[in-house]
Amino acid sequence: MKFALPESRRSRRSRLRRWSASGWMTPGLIGILALGLALGSYEHGHGNIHRLKETVGIQPQTVAHIVGPGGQDPIQLVRHISENGNVPEFVGATLLPGRGFNLWQITAFLPGHGDVPLLVAPDAINNVLSATGTDADGSMASKFGGAFLAPWAAQLAGFPSPANNVLQTQWQGQRLTFPASAPGSSLSTEGFLLSRGADSVKTSIIPDGQSAQATFHAGTFAGSWASNTDLTILVELTGRTLDLTVTAQNVGNAPEPFGIGWHPYFAIPSGNRANATLVIPSSDRISPPDRRTGLSNGTLIPTQNTPYDFTKASGTPLRDLSLDETYLNLHAGLLADGPIAELQDPAVNYGLRIIPLSSNIRNLHVVAPLSKPWVSIGPNMNLPDPFGSEWDHLDTTGMVVLQPGDSVQWKVQIEIFSLTHSIASGRQ
């Protein structure tokens, strides 16, 4: 016995057969599938798929946030290669606002070698800048990267104060105090910025790169200095240059002495120290520090025809010479905005120019230990121990006196270049 389908079901099956026979069934199904995929893509793009996953218990993983030294996150300046990878270019910089805006690392693209760190500094920043032990007074910030130095550069000499591990000296009848570099030492650490955190930081996009600026309302540096000071540090990164500007203003009611400097540890990327070359635009150095006191006697020594002469424009190899010298009477470069010092590493066809752009930068402190693959070329306003009697024969030791409302600016440009390109273009 046959059962007849209801009229409604016979009608639906008849329509289905006609649709299939018409040839539209397959394209129709494909269209429905495409519509579903498009809807899914739209929902994913608007975060709805992510929210759906959350509702069924799939949670995104979280990464623990590690705060940088001094309680402030490092700042990364980044740019992309713009010249087809044929010449060296700066591509990044790391700054530590919690530790005096230390320029902890500079990264450059070197053709044939990729991205290369140009400063000696460990990646584990917090392990080194721990604010404990040897870093209790912040002094470890002057051992790596590139520390900005203020209100003096290099060292001060003093005599013990009642406070533990604190030195003092006299300036215009006022007492200045500062931390000793080590227990029992009569020499200071390098300035007050090493452990100081920035009060504000801002970053900006500039042509071909990025910039960052930190502001420090330093006051009297915890009662140690003669007046209240505000400082700004501006770092501008582009492909060929890195501009560093420090501005200090006396915002107090009394005059104060002031000096600014920088202590970079430039790496020799190839590790071939002996063949690395230097250009130092000076024919005079001060007598080396006495081993007992750590201070120079203030005598000026000509460098011409000595191993300490680095005035040759094409560069002089370091060989086996160990350096810890302060060069004075800097000569301005030909057609340049200031004196030009250079570090060259021929093994990787790369060099850096250090160009003081402020006329108040009177000396270069050059350190190159024999056993280390790095060179420090520090452009400083003041000489070491600028209040010392050893400098009575000089017109100035580089410290300026800021009257209330006065300001002083220190500016240096770092330029990266290819050795073969410079020779081909005639610039040496």
C-alpha positions as a Markdown table, in Angstrom:
| # | Residue | x | y | z |
|---|---|---|---|---|
| 1 | Met | 0.0 | 0.0 | 0.0 |
| 2 | Lys | 1.4 | 3.3 | -1.0 |
| 3 | Phe | 1.2 | 6.4 | 1.1 |
| 4 | Ala | 0.7 | 9.8 | -0.7 |
| 5 | Leu | 2.8 | 12.7 | 0.5 |
| 6 | Pro | 0.9 | 15.7 | 1.7 |
| 7 | Glu | 0.4 | 18.5 | -0.8 |
| 8 | Ser | 2.8 | 20.9 | 0.9 |
| 9 | Arg | 5.7 | 18.4 | 0.9 |
| 10 | Arg | 5.1 | 17.4 | -2.7 |
| 11 | Ser | 5.2 | 21.2 | -3.6 |
| 12 | Arg | 8.5 | 21.7 | -1.8 |
| 13 | Arg | 10.2 | 18.6 | -3.4 |
| 14 | Ser | 8.9 | 19.8 | -6.8 |
| 15 | Arg | 10.5 | 23.2 | -6.3 |
| 16 | Leu | 13.8 | 21.6 | -5.2 |
| 17 | Arg | 13.9 | 19.4 | -8.3 |
| 18 | Arg | 13.2 | 22.4 | -10.6 |
| 19 | Trp | 15.9 | 24.5 | -8.8 |
| 20 | Ser | 18.4 | 21.6 | -9.2 |
| 21 | Ala | 17.5 | 21.0 | -12.8 |
| 22 | Ser | 17.8 | 24.7 | -13.6 |
| 23 | Gly | 21.6 | 24.7 | -12.8 |
| 24 | Trp | 21.4 | 27.3 | -10.1 |
| 25 | Met | 21.7 | 25.0 | -7.1 |
| 26 | Thr | 25.5 | 24.7 | -7.1 |
| 27 | Pro | 26.2 | 28.4 | -7.6 |
| 28 | Gly | 23.6 | 29.2 | -4.9 |
| 29 | Leu | 25.3 | 27.0 | -2.3 |
| 30 | Ile | 28.7 | 28.5 | -3.2 |
| 31 | Gly | 27.2 | 32.0 | -2.7 |
| 32 | Ile | 25.8 | 31.1 | 0.7 |
| 33 | Leu | 29.2 | 29.7 | 1.8 |
| 34 | Ala | 31.0 | 32.8 | 0.6 |
| 35 | Leu | 28.5 | 35.0 | 2.4 |
| 36 | Gly | 29.2 | 33.0 | 5.6 |
| 37 | Leu | 33.0 | 33.4 | 5.2 |
| 38 | Ala | 32.7 | 37.1 | 4.6 |
| 39 | Leu | 30.5 | 37.6 | 7.6 |
| 40 | Gly | 33.1 | 35.6 | 9.7 |
| 41 | Ser | 35.9 | 37.8 | 8.4 |
| 42 | Tyr | 34.0 | 40.9 | 9.3 |
| 43 | Glu | 33.3 | 39.8 | 12.8 |
| 44 | His | 36.9 | 38.8 | 13.3 |
| 45 | Gly | 38.1 | 42.2 | 12.1 |
| 46 | His | 35.8 | 43.9 | 14.6 |
| 47 | Gly | 36.9 | 41.7 | 17.5 |
| 48 | Asn | 33.7 | 39.7 | 17.7 |
| 49 | Ile | 35.3 | 36.3 | 17.2 |
| 50 | His | 37.8 | 37.2 | 19.9 |
| 51 | Arg | 34.9 | 38.0 | 22.2 |
| 52 | Leu | 33.2 | 34.8 | 21.3 |
| 53 | Lys | 36.3 | 32.8 | 22.2 |
| 54 | Glu | 36.3 | 34.6 | 25.5 |
| 55 | Thr | 32.8 | 33.5 | 26.2 |
| 56 | Val | 33.7 | 29.9 | 25.8 |
| 57 | Gly | 36.7 | 30.2 | 28.1 |
| 58 | Ile | 39.6 | 30.8 | 25.8 |
| 59 | Gln | 41.6 | 33.6 | 27.5 |
| 60 | Pro | 44.6 | 35.5 | 26.0 |
| 61 | Gln | 47.9 | 35.0 | 27.7 |
| 62 | Thr | 49.3 | 37.9 | 29.7 |
| 63 | Val | 53.0 | 38.8 | 30.0 |
| 64 | Ala | 54.4 | 40.2 | 33.2 |
| 65 | His | 55.4 | 43.8 | 32.8 |
| 66 | Ile | 58.9 | 44.5 | 34.0 |
| 67 | Val | 59.5 | 48.1 | 35.1 |
| 68 | Gly | 62.9 | 49.6 | 34.1 |
| 69 | Pro | 65.6 | 51.0 | 36.4 |
| 70 | Gly | 64.5 | 53.8 | 38.6 |
| 71 | Gly | 60.9 | 52.7 | 38.3 |
| 72 | Gln | 60.5 | 54.1 | 34.7 |
| 73 | Asp | 60.2 | 52.1 | 31.5 |
| 74 | Pro | 63.0 | 52.4 | 28.9 |
| 75 | Ile | 62.2 | 54.4 | 25.8 |
| 76 | Gln | 62.8 | 52.9 | 22.4 |
| 77 | Leu | 63.5 | 55.2 | 19.4 |
| 78 | Val | 63.1 | 53.2 | 16.1 |
| 79 | Arg | 63.4 | 53.9 | 12.4 |
| 80 | His | 63.6 | 51.9 | 9.2 |
| 81 | Ile | 66.4 | 51.7 | 6.8 |
| 82 | Ser | 65.9 | 54.3 | 4.0 |
| 83 | Glu | 68.9 | 54.0 | 1.8 |
| 84 | Asn | 68.7 | 50.6 | 0.3 |
| 85 | Gly | 71.0 | 49.0 | 2.8 |
| 86 | Asn | 74.2 | 50.3 | 1.0 |
| 87 | Val | 75.5 | 52.6 | 3.8 |
| 88 | Pro | 75.5 | 52.5 | 7.6 |
| 89 | Glu | 72.4 | 53.9 | 9.2 |
| 90 | Phe | 71.1 | 54.4 | 12.8 |
| 91 | Val | 68.0 | 52.3 | 13.3 |
| 92 | Gly | 67.4 | 52.6 | 17.1 |
| 93 | Ala | 68.2 | 54.0 | 20.5 |
| 94 | Thr | 67.3 | 53.0 | 24.0 |
| 95 | Leu | 67.0 | 55.6 | 26.8 |
| 96 | Leu | 66.6 | 55.2 | 30.5 |
| 97 | Pro | 64.4 | 58.0 | 31.9 |
| 98 | Gly | 64.7 | 56.5 | 35.4 |
| 99 | Arg | 68.5 | 56.8 | 35.4 |
| 100 | Gly | 69.3 | 60.3 | 34.1 |
| 101 | Phe | 68.2 | 59.5 | 30.5 |
| 102 | Asn | 71.2 | 57.3 | 30.0 |
| 103 | Leu | 71.6 | 56.6 | 26.3 |
| 104 | Trp | 71.9 | 52.9 | 27.1 |
| 105 | Gln | 72.2 | 51.6 | 23.5 |
| 106 | Ile | 72.5 | 52.8 | 20.0 |
| 107 | Thr | 71.7 | 50.3 | 17.2 |
| 108 | Ala | 72.9 | 50.7 | 13.6 |
| 109 | Phe | 72.5 | 48.8 | 10.4 |
| 110 | Leu | 75.9 | 48.0 | 9.0 |
| 111 | Pro | 75.9 | 46.6 | 5.4 |
| 112 | Gly | 76.9 | 42.9 | 5.5 |
| 113 | His | 76.5 | 42.7 | 9.3 |
| 114 | Gly | 72.9 | 43.6 | 10.0 |
| 115 | Asp | 71.8 | 45.4 | 13.1 |
| 116 | Val | 74.8 | 46.0 | 15.4 |
| 117 | Pro | 74.9 | 47.5 | 18.9 |
| 118 | Leu | 77.3 | 50.5 | 19.0 |
| 119 | Leu | 77.5 | 50.9 | 22.8 |
| 120 | Val | 78.8 | 48.5 | 25.4 |
| 121 | Ala | 75.8 | 47.8 | 27.6 |
| 122 | Pro | 74.2 | 44.5 | 28.9 |
| 123 | Asp | 70.6 | 43.6 | 27.9 |
| 124 | Ala | 69.7 | 42.8 | 31.5 |
| 125 | Ile | 69.5 | 46.4 | 32.6 |
| 126 | Asn | 67.8 | 45.9 | 36.0 |
| 127 | Asn | 70.5 | 43.4 | 37.0 |
| 128 | Val | 73.2 | 46.1 | 36.6 |
| 129 | Leu | 71.3 | 49.2 | 37.6 |
| 130 | Ser | 69.8 | 47.7 | 40.8 |
| 131 | Ala | 70.3 | 50.8 | 43.1 |
| 132 | Thr | 72.0 | 48.4 | 45.6 |
| 133 | Gly | 75.5 | 47.4 | 46.3 |
| 134 | Thr | 78.0 | 49.0 | 43.9 |
| 135 | Asp | 75.0 | 50.9 | 42.4 |
| 136 | Ala | 73.7 | 52.3 | 45.7 |
| 137 | Asp | 74.7 | 55.8 | 44.6 |
| 138 | Gly | 73.9 | 55.2 | 41.0 |
| 139 | Ser | 77.5 | 55.0 | 39.9 |
| 140 | Met | 77.0 | 51.9 | 37.7 |
| 141 | Ala | 75.1 | 54.1 | 35.3 |
| 142 | Ser | 78.4 | 55.6 | 34.3 |
| 143 | Lys | 80.0 | 52.2 | 33.5 |
| 144 | Phe | 77.8 | 51.4 | 30.5 |
| 145 | Gly | 75.9 | 53.0 | 27.6 |
| 146 | Gly | 76.2 | 56.7 | 27.5 |
| 147 | Ala | 75.6 | 58.6 | 30.8 |
| 148 | Phe | 74.8 | 62.4 | 30.7 |
| 149 | Leu | 76.8 | 64.2 | 33.3 |
| 150 | Ala | 75.7 | 67.3 | 35.3 |
| 151 | Pro | 76.2 | 69.6 | 37.1 |
| 152 | Trp | 79.8 | 68.7 | 36.5 |
| 153 | Ala | 81.5 | 66.2 | 34.1 |
| 154 | Ala | 84.4 | 63.9 | 35.0 |
| 155 | Gln | 85.3 | 64.1 | 38.6 |
| 156 | Leu | 85.4 | 66.4 | 41.6 |
| 157 | Ala | 87.9 | 66.2 | 44.4 |
| 158 | Gly | 86.9 | 66.9 | 48.0 |
| 159 | Phe | 87.4 | 66.2 | 51.6 |
| 160 | Pro | 85.3 | 64.0 | 53.9 |
| 161 | Ser | 82.1 | 65.4 | 55.3 |
| 162 | Pro | 80.3 | 64.3 | 58.5 |
| 163 | Ala | 78.0 | 62.1 | 56.3 |
| 164 | Asn | 79.2 | 58.7 | 55.4 |
| 165 | Asn | 80.8 | 58.4 | 52.0 |
| 166 | Val | 80.1 | 62.0 | 51.1 |
| 167 | Leu | 82.7 | 64.6 | 50.1 |
| 168 | Gln | 82.6 | 68.4 | 50.2 |
| 169 | Thr | 84.3 | 71.3 | 48.7 |
| 170 | Gln | 84.1 | 75.1 | 48.7 |
| 171 | Trp | 82.9 | 77.3 | 45.9 |
| 172 | Gln | 82.7 | 81.1 | 46.4 |
| 173 | Gly | 82.4 | 80.5 | 50.1 |
| 174 | Gln | 79.6 | 77.9 | 49.8 |
| 175 | Arg | 79.8 | 74.3 | 50.6 |
| 176 | Leu | 79.0 | 71.8 | 47.9 |
| 177 | Thr | 78.6 | 68.1 | 48.7 |
| 178 | Phe | 78.7 | 65.0 | 46.5 |
| 179 | Pro | 79.1 | 61.2 | 46.8 |
| 180 | Ala | 82.5 | 59.6 | 46.8 |
| 181 | Ser | 83.3 | 57.2 | 44.0 |
| 182 | Ala | 84.3 | 54.5 | 46.6 |
| 183 | Pro | 84.6 | 54.4 | 50.5 |
| 184 | Gly | 87.7 | 56.3 | 51.5 |
| 185 | Ser | 88.1 | 57.9 | 48.1 |
| 186 | Ser | 88.6 | 61.7 | 47.8 |
| 187 | Leu | 87.1 | 61.7 | 44.3 |
| 188 | Ser | 83.5 | 61.9 | 43.3 |
| 189 | Thr | 81.2 | 59.9 | 41.0 |
| 190 | Glu | 80.3 | 61.7 | 37.7 |
| 191 | Gly | 77.5 | 64.2 | 38.4 |
| 192 | Phe | 74.1 | 63.9 | 40.0 |
| 193 | Leu | 72.0 | 62.6 | 37.1 |
| 194 | Leu | 73.2 | 59.0 | 37.3 |
| 195 | Ser | 70.5 | 57.9 | 39.7 |
| 196 | Arg | 67.9 | 60.6 | 39.1 |
| 197 | Gly | 64.5 | 59.9 | 37.4 |
| 198 | Ala | 62.9 | 62.2 | 34.9 |
| 199 | Asp | 59.9 | 64.3 | 36.0 |
| 200 | Ser | 58.4 | 64.1 | 32.5 |
| 201 | Val | 59.2 | 62.5 | 29.2 |
| 202 | Lys | 57.8 | 63.1 | 25.7 |
| 203 | Thr | 58.5 | 61.5 | 22.3 |
| 204 | Ser | 57.9 | 62.9 | 18.8 |
| 205 | Ile | 58.1 | 61.9 | 15.2 |
| 206 | Ile | 60.7 | 63.9 | 13.3 |
| 207 | Pro | 61.8 | 63.8 | 9.6 |
| 208 | Asp | 63.5 | 60.4 | 9.0 |
| 209 | Gly | 63.3 | 59.4 | 12.7 |
| 210 | Gln | 62.1 | 60.0 | 16.2 |
| 211 | Ser | 63.1 | 62.1 | 19.2 |
| 212 | Ala | 62.6 | 61.9 | 23.0 |
| 213 | Gln | 62.9 | 64.6 | 25.6 |
| 214 | Ala | 63.2 | 64.3 | 29.4 |
| 215 | Thr | 62.8 | 67.0 | 31.9 |
| 216 | Phe | 64.4 | 67.0 | 35.4 |
| 217 | His | 63.3 | 69.5 | 38.1 |
| 218 | Ala | 66.4 | 68.8 | 40.0 |
| 219 | Gly | 66.1 | 71.6 | 42.6 |
| 220 | Thr | 69.4 | 71.8 | 44.6 |
| 221 | Phe | 70.1 | 68.1 | 44.0 |
| 222 | Ala | 68.9 | 67.2 | 47.4 |
| 223 | Gly | 70.6 | 70.2 | 49.1 |
| 224 | Ser | 74.0 | 69.4 | 47.6 |
| 225 | Trp | 74.3 | 72.3 | 45.1 |
| 226 | Ala | 74.2 | 76.1 | 45.2 |
| 227 | Ser | 70.9 | 76.8 | 43.5 |
| 228 | Asn | 67.8 | 75.2 | 42.0 |
| 229 | Thr | 68.1 | 73.8 | 38.5 |
| 230 | Asp | 65.8 | 72.5 | 35.7 |
| 231 | Leu | 67.4 | 70.4 | 33.0 |
| 232 | Thr | 66.1 | 69.0 | 29.7 |
| 233 | Ile | 67.8 | 66.3 | 27.6 |
| 234 | Leu | 66.7 | 66.0 | 24.0 |
| 235 | Val | 67.8 | 63.0 | 21.8 |
| 236 | Glu | 67.0 | 63.1 | 18.1 |
| 237 | Leu | 67.6 | 60.0 | 16.0 |
| 238 | Thr | 67.7 | 60.0 | 12.2 |
| 239 | Gly | 69.4 | 57.8 | 9.6 |
| 240 | Arg | 72.8 | 59.5 | 9.5 |
| 241 | Thr | 72.9 | 61.5 | 12.7 |
| 242 | Leu | 72.1 | 61.4 | 16.4 |
| 243 | Asp | 71.8 | 64.8 | 18.0 |
| 244 | Leu | 72.1 | 65.2 | 21.8 |
| 245 | Thr | 71.2 | 68.4 | 23.5 |
| 246 | Val | 71.3 | 69.2 | 27.3 |
| 247 | Thr | 69.9 | 72.5 | 28.6 |
| 248 | Ala | 70.3 | 73.6 | 32.2 |
| 249 | Gln | 68.6 | 76.7 | 33.7 |
| 250 | Asn | 69.1 | 78.2 | 37.1 |
| 251 | Val | 65.6 | 78.6 | 38.4 |
| 252 | Gly | 66.7 | 79.5 | 41.9 |
| 253 | Asn | 67.8 | 82.7 | 43.6 |
| 254 | Ala | 71.6 | 82.2 | 43.9 |
| 255 | Pro | 74.4 | 81.8 | 41.4 |
| 256 | Glu | 75.7 | 78.3 | 40.8 |
| 257 | Pro | 78.6 | 76.6 | 39.0 |
| 258 | Phe | 77.7 | 74.3 | 36.2 |
| 259 | Gly | 79.3 | 71.9 | 33.8 |
| 260 | Ile | 77.8 | 69.3 | 31.4 |
| 261 | Gly | 79.3 | 66.2 | 29.7 |
| 262 | Trp | 78.7 | 62.8 | 28.3 |
| 263 | His | 80.4 | 59.4 | 29.0 |
| 264 | Pro | 79.8 | 57.0 | 26.1 |
| 265 | Tyr | 81.3 | 53.5 | 25.7 |
| 266 | Phe | 81.6 | 53.1 | 22.0 |
| 267 | Ala | 82.0 | 49.5 | 21.0 |
| 268 | Ile | 84.5 | 48.3 | 18.4 |
| 269 | Pro | 82.1 | 46.0 | 16.5 |
| 270 | Ser | 84.8 | 43.8 | 14.9 |
| 271 | Gly | 86.5 | 43.3 | 18.3 |
| 272 | Asn | 89.8 | 44.2 | 16.5 |
| 273 | Arg | 91.0 | 46.9 | 18.9 |
| 274 | Ala | 94.5 | 47.2 | 17.5 |
| 275 | Asn | 93.4 | 48.2 | 14.0 |
| 276 | Ala | 90.6 | 50.5 | 15.2 |
| 277 | Thr | 91.6 | 54.1 | 14.5 |
| 278 | Leu | 91.0 | 57.4 | 16.2 |
| 279 | Val | 91.0 | 61.1 | 15.1 |
| 280 | Ile | 91.3 | 63.5 | 18.0 |
| 281 | Pro | 91.4 | 67.2 | 16.9 |
| 282 | Ser | 93.9 | 68.4 | 19.6 |
| 283 | Ser | 97.6 | 68.7 | 20.0 |
| 284 | Asp | 97.5 | 69.1 | 23.8 |
| 285 | Arg | 96.7 | 66.8 | 26.6 |
| 286 | Ile | 96.8 | 67.3 | 30.3 |
| 287 | Ser | 99.3 | 65.3 | 32.4 |
| 288 | Pro | 97.9 | 61.8 | 33.3 |
| 289 | Pro | 96.3 | 61.3 | 36.7 |
| 290 | Asp | 98.6 | 60.6 | 39.6 |
| 291 | Arg | 98.2 | 56.9 | 40.7 |
| 292 | Arg | 97.9 | 57.9 | 44.3 |
| 293 | Thr | 95.6 | 60.9 | 44.1 |
| 294 | Gly | 93.8 | 60.1 | 40.8 |
| 295 | Leu | 94.3 | 63.8 | 39.8 |
| 296 | Ser | 96.4 | 65.5 | 37.2 |
| 297 | Asn | 99.0 | 68.1 | 38.2 |
| 298 | Gly | 97.6 | 70.4 | 35.6 |
| 299 | Thr | 100.6 | 70.4 | 33.2 |
| 300 | Leu | 99.8 | 70.6 | 29.5 |
| 301 | Ile | 101.7 | 68.2 | 27.3 |
| 302 | Pro | 102.1 | 68.6 | 23.5 |
| 303 | Thr | 101.2 | 65.4 | 21.6 |
| 304 | Gln | 102.9 | 66.1 | 18.3 |
| 305 | Asn | 105.2 | 63.3 | 17.3 |
| 306 | Thr | 104.2 | 61.2 | 20.3 |
| 307 | Pro | 102.1 | 58.0 | 20.5 |
| 308 | Tyr | 99.2 | 60.3 | 21.8 |
| 309 | Asp | 99.0 | 62.3 | 18.6 |
| 310 | Phe | 95.7 | 61.4 | 16.8 |
| 311 | Thr | 95.4 | 64.5 | 14.6 |
| 312 | Lys | 96.0 | 62.6 | 11.4 |
| 313 | Ala | 92.8 | 63.1 | 9.3 |
| 314 | Ser | 92.7 | 59.5 | 8.1 |
| 315 | Gly | 93.0 | 58.2 | 11.6 |
| 316 | Thr | 95.7 | 56.6 | 13.7 |
| 317 | Pro | 95.5 | 52.9 | 14.8 |
| 318 | Leu | 95.2 | 52.3 | 18.5 |
| 319 | Arg | 97.7 | 49.4 | 18.3 |
| 320 | Asp | 98.7 | 48.5 | 21.9 |
| 321 | Leu | 98.3 | 52.0 | 23.4 |
| 322 | Ser | 96.1 | 52.3 | 26.5 |
| 323 | Leu | 94.5 | 55.7 | 26.9 |
| 324 | Asp | 93.0 | 57.7 | 29.7 |
| 325 | Glu | 93.6 | 61.2 | 28.5 |
| 326 | Thr | 91.9 | 64.6 | 28.5 |
| 327 | Tyr | 92.6 | 66.6 | 25.3 |
| 328 | Leu | 92.3 | 70.4 | 25.3 |
| 329 | Asn | 92.4 | 73.2 | 22.7 |
| 330 | Leu | 90.2 | 71.5 | 20.2 |
| 331 | His | 90.6 | 72.4 | 16.6 |
| 332 | Ala | 87.5 | 73.1 | 14.5 |
| 333 | Gly | 87.0 | 70.9 | 11.5 |
| 334 | Leu | 87.4 | 72.2 | 8.0 |
| 335 | Leu | 83.9 | 73.3 | 6.8 |
| 336 | Ala | 82.4 | 71.8 | 9.9 |
| 337 | Asp | 80.3 | 73.2 | 12.7 |
| 338 | Gly | 82.8 | 72.2 | 15.3 |
| 339 | Pro | 85.8 | 70.0 | 16.2 |
| 340 | Ile | 85.5 | 66.5 | 14.7 |
| 341 | Ala | 86.6 | 63.4 | 16.6 |
| 342 | Glu | 86.3 | 60.0 | 14.9 |
| 343 | Leu | 86.3 | 56.3 | 15.8 |
| 344 | Gln | 86.8 | 54.0 | 12.8 |
| 345 | Asp | 86.5 | 50.2 | 12.6 |
| 346 | Pro | 88.0 | 49.3 | 9.2 |
| 347 | Ala | 87.1 | 45.6 | 9.6 |
| 348 | Val | 83.4 | 46.5 | 9.3 |
| 349 | Asn | 83.8 | 49.6 | 7.1 |
| 350 | Tyr | 82.2 | 51.8 | 9.6 |
| 351 | Gly | 83.0 | 55.0 | 11.6 |
| 352 | Leu | 81.5 | 57.5 | 14.0 |
| 353 | Arg | 82.1 | 61.2 | 14.1 |
| 354 | Ile | 81.6 | 62.9 | 17.4 |
| 355 | Ile | 81.1 | 66.6 | 16.7 |
| 356 | Pro | 80.8 | 69.1 | 19.6 |
| 357 | Leu | 78.4 | 71.8 | 18.4 |
| 358 | Ser | 78.6 | 74.1 | 21.5 |
| 359 | Ser | 81.6 | 76.3 | 21.8 |
| 360 | Asn | 81.6 | 75.7 | 25.6 |
| 361 | Ile | 82.7 | 72.1 | 25.1 |
| 362 | Arg | 86.4 | 72.6 | 25.8 |
| 363 | Asn | 87.8 | 69.1 | 26.0 |
| 364 | Leu | 87.5 | 65.5 | 25.0 |
| 365 | His | 88.1 | 62.8 | 27.7 |
| 366 | Val | 89.3 | 59.7 | 25.8 |
| 367 | Val | 89.5 | 56.3 | 27.5 |
| 368 | Ala | 90.6 | 53.1 | 25.7 |
| 369 | Pro | 91.8 | 50.4 | 28.0 |
| 370 | Leu | 94.2 | 48.0 | 26.4 |
| 371 | Ser | 92.2 | 44.9 | 27.2 |
| 372 | Lys | 88.8 | 46.2 | 26.2 |
| 373 | Pro | 87.1 | 46.4 | 22.8 |
| 374 | Trp | 85.6 | 49.9 | 23.4 |
| 375 | Val | 86.6 | 53.5 | 23.3 |
| 376 | Ser | 85.1 | 56.4 | 25.3 |
| 377 | Ile | 85.2 | 59.8 | 23.7 |
| 378 | Gly | 83.5 | 62.2 | 26.1 |
| 379 | Pro | 82.8 | 65.8 | 25.1 |
| 380 | Asn | 82.9 | 67.7 | 28.3 |
| 381 | Met | 82.5 | 71.4 | 29.2 |
| 382 | Asn | 84.8 | 71.2 | 32.3 |
| 383 | Leu | 88.1 | 69.7 | 33.1 |
| 384 | Pro | 88.4 | 67.0 | 35.8 |
| 385 | Asp | 88.4 | 68.6 | 39.3 |
| 386 | Pro | 87.5 | 72.0 | 37.9 |
| 387 | Phe | 87.7 | 73.7 | 41.4 |
| 388 | Gly | 91.3 | 72.4 | 42.0 |
| 389 | Ser | 94.3 | 74.6 | 42.4 |
| 390 | Glu | 96.2 | 72.7 | 39.7 |
| 391 | Trp | 94.4 | 74.8 | 37.1 |
| 392 | Asp | 95.4 | 78.3 | 38.4 |
| 393 | His | 97.5 | 78.8 | 35.2 |
| 394 | Leu | 94.4 | 78.4 | 32.9 |
| 395 | Asp | 91.9 | 81.1 | 32.0 |
| 396 | Thr | 89.0 | 78.7 | 32.5 |
| 397 | Thr | 88.3 | 75.2 | 33.6 |
| 398 | Gly | 85.1 | 75.0 | 31.7 |
| 399 | Met | 82.6 | 75.5 | 34.6 |
| 400 | Val | 80.2 | 78.3 | 33.9 |
| 401 | Val | 78.5 | 80.4 | 36.5 |
| 402 | Leu | 74.8 | 80.5 | 36.1 |
| 403 | Gln | 73.1 | 83.5 | 37.6 |
| 404 | Pro | 69.4 | 83.3 | 38.5 |
| 405 | Gly | 67.5 | 82.9 | 35.3 |
| 406 | Asp | 70.5 | 82.1 | 33.2 |
| 407 | Ser | 70.8 | 78.9 | 31.1 |
| 408 | Val | 73.5 | 77.0 | 29.3 |
| 409 | Gln | 73.3 | 74.5 | 26.5 |
| 410 | Trp | 75.6 | 71.5 | 25.6 |
| 411 | Lys | 75.1 | 70.0 | 22.2 |
| 412 | Val | 76.8 | 67.2 | 20.4 |
| 413 | Gln | 76.1 | 65.4 | 17.1 |
| 414 | Ile | 77.0 | 61.8 | 16.4 |
| 415 | Glu | 77.4 | 61.0 | 12.7 |
| 416 | Ile | 77.7 | 57.5 | 11.2 |
| 417 | Phe | 79.5 | 56.9 | 8.0 |
| 418 | Ser | 81.1 | 54.3 | 5.7 |
| 419 | Leu | 84.9 | 54.5 | 5.4 |
| 420 | Thr | 84.9 | 53.6 | 1.7 |
| 421 | His | 82.1 | 56.0 | 0.9 |
| 422 | Ser | 83.9 | 58.8 | 2.7 |
| 423 | Ile | 87.1 | 58.1 | 0.8 |
| 424 | Ala | 85.2 | 58.0 | -2.5 |
| 425 | Ser | 83.5 | 61.3 | -1.8 |
| 426 | Gly | 86.7 | 63.0 | -0.8 |
| 427 | Arg | 85.9 | 63.5 | 2.9 |
| 428 | Gln | 88.5 | 61.9 | 5.2 |
